[in-house]
Amino acid sequence: EAGVVQSPRYKIIEKKQPVAFWCNPISGHNTLYWYRQNLGQGPELLIRYENEEAVDDSQLPKDRFSAERLKGVDSTLKIQPAELGDSAVYLCASSRTGERNEQFFGPGTRLTVL
Amino acid sequence: AQKVTQAQTEISVVEKEDVTLDCVYETRDTTYYLFWYKQPPSGELVFLIRRNSFDEQNEISGRYSWNFQKSTSSFNFTITASQVVDSAVYFCALRGAQGGSEKLVFGKGTKLTVNP
């Protein structure tokens, strides 16, 4: 079974530029998550999707961040414009529906904003 | 509010030593789930274990064992006879089951270094 796929693995941009990250979850996983992990910290949830519906986006900075999961499968997270403080690893995870189910994580995208 | 505390920021041991990683959590939910994840230098979080709040039975999987104690709100992780490949950052996480608390909350992680 293929794991969660993310691309790109690394991205370096200058501040005020836009950037997008892509995630393809494990087949059959209806729930998809985007997390941000700052250096030396645990991941923090940005947004959770159940199929194509964003059911928890309370932690997403909506002035510059947006996400979509149009067909309920793969997802894109965008930042526009990026700021220096956005430098972090952006992790995508997926799980079967239900709070008891473990989440499986992708390798992440390491974003550096100069 | 849900909270996970991993007081040990870094631990360094010599191969074959046993090591215990501490995890203390806070929640008002009566039903909740606890998890441990491993994050090796490659960066990908690897799921290790899930424990339900209503099941306090300890679990052993090879060299790994977990001690869940509701009375002290702790979910500690022990590696027996550590190996160099165990070197990683280990995260404890908590997820509630009641409205508004379903998101997975992580501790700050414990960096384990196993030296040959």
Interface residues (C-beta under 8 A of the other chain):
Chain A: Y33 G40 Q41 G42 P43 E44 L45 R48 D56 V89 L91 A93 E99 R100 E102 Q103 F104 F105 G106 P107 G108 R110
Chain B: V4 Y33 F35 Y37 S42 G43 E44 L45 V46 F47 R50 N52 F91 A93 R95 G96 A97 E102 K103 L104 F106 G107 K108 G109
